[in-house]
């Protein structure tokens, strides 16, 4: 604007300027007449100026475009794009011309018109049948029983369902990864400021994020998370702790939906079946939730209702998992079919969706384990059970989580605190639950062969009567007899450090694949587990740690993990985790081994004898006293064999337990067990042993405590005989009198005499060994005689001399 005003002023003629200065006064009318002429002159000069400005800008832009064209080679790029568009690169002028060709037409010179018509009709029929098949496939419902091919056919017609779920799963885990990454950066910044920051917190936070992701993705992923929470040996303690909250923090679905499902399944209104149903579920699981109720007949029941539309959700997730494992198998070029793991999981989860099958499993589990009084299984109300509704007896009891909370001193619901007495009692109940849980697991494994497949804390109860209660029988695992004995042998070989025999047992359990180098596996197991320390012959290490070491070898050699093997390891690891919450000194092997000892020493079968002989004998059938001593010592420590012998003989073992503990009780146990009905295995063992090694074991240093206890038994017999001969009045307790009479019966037992004479005859060819035997026998006899004489003297003094008094007599003298 300033430029326009300046140009207009320059365009004014000088005469106008001078005229304005020479005539200072002008009328308004004259001024108005001059204005139009001035305005027209100013516009023409303004246009010229604007045009010059645009010309200047145009030249500058043109120079800029020319510079850019040269610099960025725009013409060459445009030419290349044009050549690509017109396919000039394919043009070859020097190529010879080609004869023109048309689209090939079908030719059937050998067929007539009728034949062609019939062929067309058959083709039309095939197309019609194909489209009919497609319509049937689209209308086919989701199969009730898990079948990979039927499920693949079902979802192949519904790719949009799979795609949407894949997007949901991927986005959920991507969001979780971003959160974990963000949390890791934040923790790094905090740890730079705080040098004492613990790494366990990040693992726990990772577990919390994973738990929330599992909750958001639904029942299938919740089930997987619950399974992972029982494997701290794989995912770590902190992550396992976070995922364990999945057992208690599953959101329930609305009550009106649950009531509608009950009415649809049972075919009657809820009020006509149950006189009471709780307003809120007492427990919410991944596949259903439980209401406490009361039938119109007055029975207290637990009503389990399945979540709505659960079958489609679970099967869809298993199908996606199967697709993923197939892709992983192709990428990793694995020979084994990884999709079988998804099929195994799918069969189990789909089986859990049928509550009639769970009811049948519960009834079978109750029948098989009814002979074990410490195991409690709720009864099933079959007439109130359908595919999506299960009604069972209400079982009152404390969950392991509740016992852990009390023993750790956590506050009650109303904010009050527990007393020290309550904490100690809760800790005692927790340890009793764990001990019974370990024994129940071994009974299922080694006795009945029917295993509870999901023994986590949410499915266990400690009843007021001290029983171990089981819940949730959606999946059971059945074992073959040969696998049972192989598992029994593997436990024994782990304790004894016999890694070669352990590999052989794993092979019999179908864990080690055919063709695997067994020597290398044995060396790796020995290297991995050889560092485990022993205390009193038992591995002084957590079971989860041993399990982790075995798992590392299994991954290296691609071991197969049968369902029962995984279930047992998971069960024992879960029980150990519960026990460590109440007692940091708990050892799973120490709790497990007594049951193994009892089974080996009392079950007279070919398989158990083979396992026992492999432990107690060398390859030359030489007797190993240290191994038998370990067996008996463990048996007496847990009262396992003592109770068995007492129940068979009708006598009490209080004398043995009062006089000493530990290995010293072993002699009394052997003396009671040998002539008993359950002692047939031990008698057969001694008859099979090499007599020379048997005598050598008897006179060895390891048997010194056994000889001392045996001397005590002989002293009891001599004391009774000397008392009868001397006619002394002996005030002997009834249980001691019965024990002595039992010892006399044992020494007169013909079977034991045959065993002793066999060993004596075998040792006669070893003069030095016979000399040691005579010396040991002499010392034992002398010791027993001295003990018996000492007791005679003490008894004589208490009986006769004690009646005489040497106290001073006082006399009162009066004057």
C-alpha positions in Angstrom: 0.0 0.0 0.0 2.9 2.4 0.7 4.3 1.5 -2.7 1.1 2.5 -4.4 0.8 5.8 -2.6 4.4 6.6 -3.4 3.9 5.8 -7.1 0.8 7.9 -7.3 2.6 10.8 -5.7 5.4 10.5 -8.2 3.0 10.4 -11.1 1.5 13.8 -10.3 2.7 16.6 -12.7 4.8 19.3 -11.4 2.4 22.0 -12.5 -0.3 20.6 -10.2 2.1 20.8 -7.4 3.1 24.3 -8.2 -0.5 25.3 -8.8 -1.5 24.0 -5.3 1.2 26.1 -3.7 0.5 29.3 -5.7 -3.3 29.2 -5.0 -3.7 28.5 -1.3 -7.5 29.0 -1.2 -9.9 26.9 -3.5 -13.6 26.4 -3.1 -15.1 23.0 -2.3 -16.9 22.7 -5.7 -13.7 23.2 -7.6 -12.0 20.6 -5.4 -14.7 18.1 -6.1 -14.4 18.5 -9.9 -10.7 17.7 -9.8 -11.0 14.4 -7.7 -12.1 12.0 -10.5 -9.3 13.0 -12.8 -6.7 12.3 -10.1 -8.2 8.9 -9.2 -8.1 7.5 -12.8 -4.5 8.5 -13.2 -3.4 6.7 -10.0 -5.0 3.3 -11.0 -3.1 2.9 -14.3 0.3 3.5 -12.6 -0.7 1.0 -9.8 -1.4 -1.8 -12.4 2.0 -1.3 -14.0 3.7 -1.6 -10.7 1.8 -4.8 -9.7 2.7 -6.3 -13.1 6.3 -5.6 -12.7 6.2 -7.2 -9.2 4.6 -10.4 -10.6 7.1 -10.6 -13.5 9.9 -10.4 -10.9 8.4 -13.2 -8.8 7.7 -15.4 -11.9 11.4 -15.2 -13.0 12.5 -16.2 -9.5 10.2 -19.2 -9.4 11.2 -20.3 -12.8 14.9 -20.2 -11.8 14.0 -22.2 -8.7 12.2 -24.8 -10.7 15.0 -25.1 -13.1 17.5 -25.5 -10.2 15.3 -28.2 -8.6 14.9 -30.0 -12.0 18.6 -30.2 -12.4 19.4 -31.1 -8.9 16.8 -33.8 -8.4 16.8 -35.1 -12.0 13.1 -34.6 -12.4 13.1 -35.2 -16.2 14.9 -38.5 -15.9 12.5 -39.7 -13.1 9.5 -38.7 -15.2 10.9 -40.5 -18.2 11.5 -43.7 -16.1 7.9 -43.5 -14.8 6.6 -43.2 -18.3 8.6 -46.1 -19.5 7.3 -48.2 -16.7 3.7 -47.2 -17.4 4.0 -48.1 -21.1 6.1 -51.2 -20.4 8.8 -50.1 -22.8 11.4 -52.2 -21.0 9.6 -55.3 -22.4 9.8 -54.2 -25.9 12.3 -56.0 -28.1 12.4 -54.8 -31.7 15.0 -57.3 -32.7 12.8 -60.3 -31.7 11.2 -62.2 -34.7 7.5 -62.1 -35.1 5.3 -64.9 -33.6 2.4 -66.7 -35.2 -1.0 -65.4 -33.8 -2.7 -67.8 -31.3 -6.2 -67.9 -29.9 -7.7 -69.1 -26.6 -7.5 -72.9 -26.5 -10.9 -74.5 -27.1 -11.9 -78.0 -25.7 -12.1 -80.7 -28.4 -13.6 -84.1 -27.9 -13.6 -85.7 -31.3 -14.3 -89.2 -29.9 -17.5 -88.1 -28.1 -20.9 -87.6 -29.6 -23.3 -84.7 -28.8 -25.2 -87.0 -26.4 -22.1 -87.9 -24.6 -21.2 -84.3 -24.2 -24.7 -83.6 -22.9 -24.5 -86.4 -20.3 -21.0 -85.2 -19.2 -22.4 -81.7 -18.7 -25.3 -83.1 -16.7 -22.8 -85.0 -14.5 -20.7 -82.0 -14.0 -23.8 -80.0 -13.1 -24.7 -82.7 -10.6 -21.2 -82.5 -9.0 -21.4 -78.7 -8.7 -24.9 -79.0 -7.1 -23.7 -81.6 -4.7 -20.7 -79.4 -3.8 -22.8 -76.4 -3.1 -25.2 -78.6 -1.1 -22.2 -79.9 0.9 -21.2 -76.3 1.6 -24.7 -75.5 2.8 -24.6 -78.5 5.1 -21.2 -77.5 6.4 -22.4 -74.0 7.2 -25.4 -75.4 9.0 -23.4 -77.9 11.0 -23.3 -77.0 14.7 -20.2 -77.0 16.9 -19.4 -80.6 17.8 -20.1 -81.7 21.4 -17.0 -83.9 21.5 -13.6 -82.5 20.7 -12.6 -83.5 17.2 -9.8 -81.5 15.5 -11.2 -82.0 11.9 -14.8 -81.2 12.8 -13.8 -78.1 14.6 -11.6 -77.0 11.7 -14.5 -77.5 9.3 -16.7 -75.4 11.6 -14.4 -72.4 11.9 -13.3 -72.6 8.2 -16.8 -71.3 7.5 -16.5 -68.6 10.1 -13.1 -67.0 9.4 -14.4 -63.6 10.6 -14.9 -65.1 14.1 -11.3 -66.4 14.2 -9.9 -63.1 12.8 -11.7 -60.9 15.3 -10.5 -63.1 18.2 -7.0 -63.1 16.8 -7.1 -59.3 16.7 -8.4 -59.2 20.3 -5.7 -61.6 21.6 -2.8 -59.9 19.7 -4.0 -56.4 20.7 -4.3 -57.5 24.4 -0.8 -59.0 24.5 0.6 -56.0 22.6 -1.0 -53.7 25.1 0.4 -55.8 28.0 3.9 -55.7 26.3 3.7 -51.9 26.1 2.7 -51.7 29.8 5.5 -54.0 30.8 8.0 -52.1 28.7 6.8 -48.8 30.2 6.9 -50.2 33.7 10.5 -51.4 33.0 11.6 -48.0 31.9 10.0 -46.4 35.0 11.6 -49.0 37.2 15.0 -48.3 35.6 14.7 -44.6 36.4 13.6 -45.4 40.0 16.4 -47.9 40.5 18.9 -45.3 39.3 17.7 -43.1 42.1 17.2 -45.9 44.6 20.0 -48.4 44.6 18.2 -50.8 46.9 15.3 -51.5 44.5 14.6 -55.2 44.4 14.3 -57.1 41.1 11.5 -59.3 42.5 9.1 -56.4 42.3 9.4 -56.2 38.5 8.7 -60.0 38.2 5.6 -59.6 40.4 4.5 -56.6 38.4 5.0 -58.7 35.2 2.8 -61.4 36.7 0.1 -58.8 37.6 0.0 -57.5 34.1 -0.2 -61.1 32.7 -3.0 -61.9 35.2 -5.0 -58.9 34.1 -4.5 -59.8 30.4 -5.7 -63.4 31.2 -8.8 -62.1 32.9 -9.6 -59.8 30.0 -9.2 -62.6 27.5 -11.8 -64.9 29.1 -12.2 -68.4 30.5 -9.7 -70.3 28.4 -6.8 -68.0 29.2 -7.8 -67.9 32.8 -7.6 -71.7 32.9 -4.1 -71.6 31.3 -3.0 -68.9 33.8 -4.3 -71.1 36.7 -2.2 -74.0 35.4 0.9 -71.8 35.1 0.4 -70.5 38.6 1.1 -74.0 40.0 4.5 -74.3 38.1 6.8 -71.9 39.9 9.7 -74.1 38.7 9.0 -72.8 35.1 7.7 -69.2 35.5 9.3 -68.2 38.7 8.0 -67.7 42.3 6.9 -64.1 41.9 5.0 -64.6 38.7 3.4 -67.7 40.1 2.3 -65.7 43.1 0.7 -63.1 41.0 -1.1 -65.6 38.7 -2.3 -67.6 41.8 -4.8 -64.7 42.3 -6.7 -66.0 39.3 -8.1 -68.6 41.6 -9.9 -66.0 43.7 -10.4 -62.9 41.6 -12.5 -64.2 38.7 -15.5 -61.9 38.2 -18.9 -63.6 38.4 -21.7 -63.3 35.8 -25.2 -61.9 36.8 -27.4 -64.0 39.0 -30.5 -63.7 36.8 -28.5 -65.4 34.0 -27.4 -68.2 36.3 -31.1 -68.7 37.5 -32.2 -68.9 33.8 -29.6 -71.5 33.0 -30.7 -73.6 36.1 -34.3 -73.4 35.0 -33.5 -74.3 31.3 -31.4 -77.3 32.4 -33.6 -78.7 35.2 -36.9 -77.9 33.4 -38.5 -76.4 36.5 -38.6 -73.0 38.3 -35.8 -72.6 40.9 -38.4 -72.2 43.7 -39.7 -75.7 43.2 -36.3 -77.3 43.4 -34.4 -75.2 46.0 -35.8 -73.7 49.1 -32.8 -71.4 49.4 -30.0 -70.2 47.0 -27.5 -67.6 48.0 -27.9 -64.1 46.4 -24.2 -64.0 45.5 -22.0 -66.9 44.4 -19.7 -68.3 47.1 -17.0 -69.0 44.5 -16.4 -68.0 40.9 -14.2 -70.2 38.7 -13.0 -69.9 35.1 -15.8 -72.1 33.7 -18.6 -71.5 36.2 -19.7 -70.2 39.6 -21.0 -71.9 42.8 -24.1 -71.0 44.8 -24.8 -72.4 48.3 -28.3 -73.7 48.5 -30.7 -76.0 50.2 -33.0 -78.4 48.5 -36.7 -78.7 49.3 -35.8 -82.0 51.0 -33.5 -80.2 53.4 -30.1 -81.1 52.1 -27.3 -78.5 52.1 -25.9 -78.4 48.6 -23.5 -76.6 46.3 -24.9 -75.7 42.9 -22.4 -75.1 40.2 -23.6 -73.2 37.1 -21.7 -72.9 33.8 -21.0 -69.6 32.3 -23.2 -68.7 29.2 -21.9 -69.5 25.7 -18.8 -71.1 27.1 -18.4 -73.9 24.7 -18.0 -71.7 21.6 -15.5 -69.5 23.4 -13.3 -72.3 24.6 -13.3 -74.3 21.4 -12.5 -71.1 19.4 -9.5 -70.4 21.6 -8.2 -74.0 21.3 -8.6 -73.8 17.5 -6.5 -70.6 17.4 -3.9 -72.2 19.7 -3.8 -75.2 17.4 -3.2 -72.9 14.3 -0.4 -71.1 16.2 1.3 -74.3 17.2 1.1 -75.5 13.6 2.8 -72.4 12.4 5.5 -72.7 15.1 6.1 -76.3 14.1 6.7 -75.3 10.4 9.0 -72.4 11.4 11.0 -74.4 13.9 11.0 -77.5 11.6 10.1 -79.8 14.5 9.5 -83.4 13.7 6.9 -83.9 16.5 3.4 -82.5 15.9 3.0 -79.6 18.3 -0.7 -79.5 17.6 -1.1 -82.6 19.7 -0.6 -80.5 22.8 -3.5 -78.3 21.8 -5.6 -81.4 21.1 -4.8 -82.8 24.6 -5.7 -79.5 26.2 -8.9 -79.2 24.1 -10.1 -82.7 25.1 -9.6 -81.9 28.7 -11.3 -78.5 28.6 -14.2 -79.6 26.5 -14.7 -82.6 28.8 -14.9 -80.1 31.7 -17.8 -78.4 30.0 -20.0 -81.4 30.5 -21.1 -81.4 34.1 -22.6 -84.9 33.8 -19.2 -86.2 33.1 -17.8 -84.3 36.1 -20.6 -85.9 38.2 -19.6 -89.3 36.9 -15.9 -88.6 37.7 -16.8 -87.5 41.3 -18.8 -90.7 41.9 -15.9 -92.8 40.5 -13.3 -90.9 42.6 -15.5 -91.4 45.7 -15.9 -95.1 45.1 -12.2 -95.7 44.4 -10.9 -93.8 47.4 -13.6 -94.7 49.9 -11.2 -97.1 51.8 -9.0 -94.1 52.7 -10.8 -92.4 55.6 -8.8 -89.1 55.5 -9.9 -88.4 51.9 -13.4 -86.8 51.7 -15.3 -86.5 48.4 -18.8 -84.8 48.3 -21.7 -86.8 47.1 -23.4 -86.0 43.8 -27.2 -85.3 43.5 -27.7 -87.0 40.1 -31.3 -86.0 39.7 -30.3 -82.3 40.0 -27.3 -82.5 37.6 -27.3 -81.7 33.9 -24.7 -80.6 31.3 -24.5 -77.0 32.6 -25.7 -77.5 36.2 -24.0 -79.7 38.8 -25.5 -80.2 42.3 -23.2 -81.8 45.0 -23.1 -82.1 48.8 -22.0 -78.9 50.5 -18.6 -79.4 52.1 -17.6 -77.2 55.0 -13.9 -76.6 55.5 -11.0 -74.2 55.3 -9.2 -73.6 52.1 -5.3 -73.6 52.1 -5.4 -69.8 51.3 -7.4 -69.1 54.4 -5.0 -71.2 56.6 -2.0 -69.4 55.1 -3.6 -66.0 55.8 -4.3 -66.9 59.4 -0.9 -68.5 60.0 0.8 -65.4 58.5 -1.1 -63.1 60.9 -3.2 -61.2 58.3 -6.1 -59.3 59.6 -9.7 -60.7 59.6 -12.5 -59.2 57.5 -13.5 -56.8 60.3 -10.0 -55.6 60.8 -9.2 -57.6 63.9 -6.0 -59.6 64.3 -5.5 -63.3 65.1 -3.9 -64.4 68.4 -0.7 -66.4 68.6 -2.6 -69.5 69.5 -4.8 -69.2 66.4 -1.8 -68.7 64.2 -0.1 -71.9 65.6 -3.3 -73.9 65.3 -3.8 -72.7 61.7 -0.1 -73.5 60.9 -0.7 -77.0 62.3 -3.8 -77.5 60.2 -2.0 -76.3 57.1 0.9 -78.8 57.6 -1.6 -81.6 58.3 -3.4 -80.7 55.1 -0.2 -80.8 53.2 1.0 -84.1 54.6 -2.4 -85.6 53.8 -2.3 -84.0 50.4 1.1 -85.6 49.7 -0.1 -89.0 50.8 -3.4 -88.6 48.8 -1.3 -87.8 45.7 0.8 -90.9 46.2 -2.2 -93.0 46.9 -3.8 -91.8 43.6 -0.5 -92.4 41.8 0.7 -95.7 43.3 -2.5 -97.4 44.6 -5.6 -96.4 42.7 -4.2 -95.0 39.5 -7.0 -92.4 39.4 -5.6 -88.9 39.7 -7.3 -85.6 40.4 -6.2 -83.4 37.5 -6.4 -80.0 39.1 -5.3 -80.1 42.8 -4.6 -76.4 43.3 -5.5 -74.5 46.5 -9.0 -73.5 45.4 -10.0 -77.2 45.0 -8.8 -78.4 48.4 -10.5 -78.1 51.8 -9.5 -79.0 55.4 -12.7 -80.2 57.0 -13.5 -79.8 60.7 -13.0 -83.5 61.2 -9.4 -83.3 59.9 -10.1 -84.8 56.5 -8.7 -83.6 53.2 -11.6 -82.6 50.9 -11.4 -82.5 47.1 -13.5 -80.3 44.8 -13.8 -79.9 41.0 -13.7 -83.3 39.2 -14.0 -82.0 35.7 -10.9 -83.9 34.6 -9.4 -87.1 36.0 -6.3 -88.9 34.8 -6.0 -92.6 34.7 -2.7 -94.5 34.9 -1.6 -97.9 33.7 -0.1 -100.3 36.3 3.3 -100.4 34.5 3.5 -96.6 34.7 2.6 -96.7 38.4 5.5 -99.0 39.2 7.9 -97.0 37.0 6.9 -93.8 38.9 7.5 -95.6 42.2 10.9 -96.7 41.0 11.8 -93.2 39.9 11.1 -91.7 43.3 13.3 -94.4 44.9 16.1 -93.9 42.4 16.1 -90.1 42.9 16.5 -90.5 46.7 19.3 -93.1 46.3 21.1 -91.2 43.5 20.9 -94.1 41.1 20.7 -92.1 37.8 21.1 -95.0 35.4 18.1 -96.8 37.0 16.2 -93.5 37.0 16.7 -93.2 33.2 15.5 -96.7 32.8 12.3 -95.9 34.9 11.7 -92.8 32.8 11.9 -95.0 29.7 9.4 -97.4 31.0 7.1 -94.4 31.7 7.3 -93.4 28.0 9.0 -90.2 29.0 12.3 -90.8 27.2 11.8 -91.1 23.4 13.0 -94.3 21.6 16.5 -93.8 20.1 17.6 -91.3 22.7 21.2 -91.7 23.9 20.6 -93.1 27.4 24.2 -92.8 28.5 24.3 -89.1 27.8 21.0 -88.6 29.5 22.4 -90.4 32.6 25.5 -88.3 32.6 23.5 -85.1 32.3 21.1 -86.2 35.2 24.1 -87.1 37.3 25.8 -83.7 36.6 22.5 -81.8 37.2 21.2 -83.6 40.3 24.5 -84.9 41.7 25.0 -81.6 43.6 21.9 -82.2 45.7 22.8 -82.6 49.3 21.4 -85.4 51.5 20.2 -85.1 55.1 19.6 -88.5 56.8 19.5 -90.1 53.4 16.8 -87.8 52.0 17.5 -85.0 49.5 17.8 -81.7 51.4 16.3 -79.6 48.6 13.0 -78.2 47.5 11.0 -80.5 45.2 10.4 -77.6 42.8 14.2 -77.2 42.4 14.7 -80.9 41.6 11.8 -80.7 39.3 13.3 -77.7 37.5 16.6 -79.5 37.0 14.8 -82.6 35.6 12.8 -80.3 33.4 15.9 -78.7 31.9 17.3 -82.1 30.9 13.8 -83.0 29.6 13.8 -80.0 27.3 17.3 -80.7 26.1 16.4 -84.3 25.0 12.8 -83.6 24.0 11.3 -85.8 26.6 7.6 -86.6 26.3 5.5 -85.6 29.3 2.5 -87.9 29.8 -0.5 -86.2 31.4 -0.2 -88.2 34.7 3.5 -87.3 35.0 2.8 -83.6 34.6 -0.2 -83.8 37.0 1.8 -85.5 39.7 4.7 -83.1 39.5 2.3 -80.1 39.5 0.4 -81.5 42.4 3.5 -82.1 44.6 5.0 -78.7 43.6 1.7 -77.0 44.5 1.5 -78.8 47.9 5.2 -77.9 48.6 4.4 -74.3 48.0 1.5 -74.4 50.5 3.7 -76.2 53.1 6.5 -73.7 52.8 4.1 -70.9 53.7 3.6 -72.6 57.1 7.0 -74.3 57.6 10.2 -73.2 55.8 11.8 -76.5 56.7 9.3 -78.7 55.0 10.8 -81.2 52.6 8.6 -83.0 50.0 10.9 -86.0 49.7 10.8 -86.5 53.5 7.0 -86.5 53.4 6.8 -88.7 50.3 9.4 -91.4 51.0 7.7 -93.1 54.0 4.7 -94.0 51.8 7.1 -95.4 49.2 9.0 -97.4 51.9 5.7 -98.9 53.2 4.6 -99.9 49.7 8.0 -101.6 48.9 8.3 -103.4 52.2 4.7 -104.6 52.4 3.4 -105.3 48.9 4.5 -108.7 47.7 4.4 -108.3 43.9 6.9 -109.0 41.2 7.3 -105.3 40.4 7.8 -104.0 43.9 10.3 -106.8 44.7 12.2 -105.9 41.6 12.4 -102.3 42.7 13.4 -103.2 46.3 16.0 -105.7 45.2 17.6 -103.1 42.8 18.0 -100.8 45.8 19.0 -103.2 48.6 21.2 -105.6 46.6 24.2 -105.1 44.4 24.4 -106.9 41.0 26.1 -109.8 42.8 23.1 -110.0 45.3 25.3 -108.7 48.1 23.2 -107.1 50.9 23.5 -103.3 51.4 22.7 -102.6 55.0 22.9 -98.8 54.5 20.0 -98.9 52.0 17.8 -101.1 54.2 18.7 -99.0 57.2 17.5 -95.9 55.3 14.2 -97.6 54.4 13.5 -98.6 58.0 14.7 -95.4 59.5 12.4 -93.4 57.3 9.5 -95.8 58.1 9.9 -95.4 61.8 10.4 -91.7 61.7 6.9 -91.1 60.2 5.3 -94.1 62.1 4.3 -95.5 58.7 5.5 -99.1 59.4 4.9 -98.9 63.1 1.2 -98.3 62.8 1.0 -101.1 60.2 2.8 -103.6 62.4 0.8 -102.6 65.4 -2.4 -103.1 63.5 -1.3 -106.6 62.4 0.1 -107.9 65.6 -2.3 -106.2 68.0 0.6 -104.9 70.1 1.7 -101.4 70.8 5.1 -99.9 69.9 5.2 -97.5 72.8 8.1 -99.3 74.3 10.2 -98.7 71.2 9.3 -95.0 70.9 9.9 -94.3 74.6 13.2 -95.9 74.9 14.8 -94.1 72.0 14.0 -92.5 68.7 15.2 -92.6 65.1 17.4 -95.5 64.0 17.3 -97.2 67.4 13.6 -98.0 67.0 14.6 -100.0 63.9 15.4 -103.2 65.7 12.0 -103.3 67.4 10.4 -102.6 64.1 12.3 -105.4 62.3 11.5 -107.9 65.1 7.8 -107.1 64.9 7.7 -106.9 61.1 9.6 -110.1 60.3 7.1 -112.7 61.7 4.0 -110.7 60.8 1.8 -111.2 57.7 3.2 -108.0 56.1 6.8 -109.2 56.7 6.7 -111.7 53.8 8.6 -109.2 51.6 11.3 -108.7 54.2 11.7 -112.4 54.8 11.9 -113.1 51.1 14.5 -110.4 50.8 16.7 -111.9 53.5 16.3 -115.4 52.0 17.4 -114.1 48.6 20.4 -112.2 49.9 23.8 -113.6 49.8 24.4 -115.1 53.3 28.0 -113.9 53.6 27.0 -110.3 52.8 24.1 -110.6 55.3 26.5 -111.6 58.1 28.9 -108.9 57.0 26.2 -106.3 57.2 25.3 -107.5 60.7 28.8 -107.1 62.0 29.5 -103.8 60.2 29.9 -100.4 61.8 26.6 -99.2 60.2 24.7 -101.8 62.2 26.0 -100.8 65.6 22.8 -99.1 66.6 20.8 -102.1 65.5 23.0 -104.4 67.6 22.6 -102.2 70.6 18.8 -102.3 70.3 19.0 -106.0 69.8 21.1 -106.3 73.0 18.3 -104.5 74.8 15.7 -106.9 73.5 17.9 -109.9 74.7 18.3 -108.2 78.1 14.6 -107.9 78.5 14.2 -111.7 77.8 17.1 -112.6 80.2 15.7 -110.3 82.9 12.3 -112.0 82.8 14.0 -115.5 82.8 16.3 -114.6 85.8 13.3 -113.1 87.7 11.3 -116.3 87.2 14.2 -118.4 88.3 15.0 -116.4 91.4 11.3 -116.0 92.3 11.5 -112.2 92.5 8.3 -110.2 92.7 8.5 -108.0 89.7 6.1 -105.2 89.1 6.3 -105.0 85.3 4.0 -102.8 83.2 1.5 -104.8 81.0 2.9 -103.5 77.7 6.5 -104.5 78.7 5.3 -108.0 79.6 3.5 -108.3 76.3 6.5 -107.1 74.4 8.8 -109.7 76.1 6.4 -112.5 75.4 6.2 -111.4 71.8 10.1 -111.4 71.5 10.1 -114.9 72.8 7.6 -115.9 70.2 9.7 -114.2 67.5 12.9 -116.1 68.5 11.1 -119.4 68.3 9.7 -118.6 64.8 10.9 -121.4 62.5 11.1 -119.1 59.4 13.5 -116.8 61.2 15.6 -119.7 62.2 15.8 -120.9 58.6 17.0 -117.5 57.5 19.6 -117.3 60.3 20.9 -120.9 59.6 21.2 -120.1 55.9 23.3 -117.0 56.5 25.4 -118.9 59.0 26.2 -121.8 56.7 27.1 -119.3 53.9 29.5 -117.5 56.1 31.3 -120.6 57.3 33.7 -120.4 54.4 35.0 -117.0 55.6 37.0 -117.7 58.8 37.7 -114.0 59.5 34.0 -113.1 59.1 33.0 -116.0 61.4 35.5 -114.7 64.0 34.0 -111.2 63.9 30.5 -112.7 64.2 31.5 -114.7 67.3 33.1 -111.7 68.8 30.1 -109.5 68.1 27.8 -112.2 69.5 29.9 -112.5 72.6 29.9 -108.7 73.2 26.1 -108.6 72.6 25.5 -111.5 75.0 27.8 -109.9 77.6 26.1 -106.6 77.3 22.6 -108.1 77.5 23.7 -110.1 80.6 25.1 -107.1 82.3 22.0 -105.1 81.6 19.8 -107.9 82.9 21.8 -108.3 86.1 21.8 -104.6 86.7 18.0 -104.5 86.4 17.8 -107.6 88.7 19.9 -105.8 91.4 17.9 -102.6 91.0 14.6 -104.4 91.3 15.9 -106.5 94.3 16.9 -103.3 96.1 13.7 -101.6 95.4 11.6 -104.6 96.4 13.4 -105.8 99.6 15.9 -103.2 100.8 13.4 -100.4 100.2 11.2 -101.8 103.0 13.9 -101.3 105.6 14.4 -97.8 106.9 17.6 -96.3 108.4 16.2 -93.0 109.3 17.0 -91.6 112.8 14.3 -92.0 115.4 13.4 -89.1 117.6 12.3 -89.5 121.2 10.4 -87.0 123.3 11.7 -86.8 126.9 9.7 -85.1 129.6 10.6 -84.4 133.1 
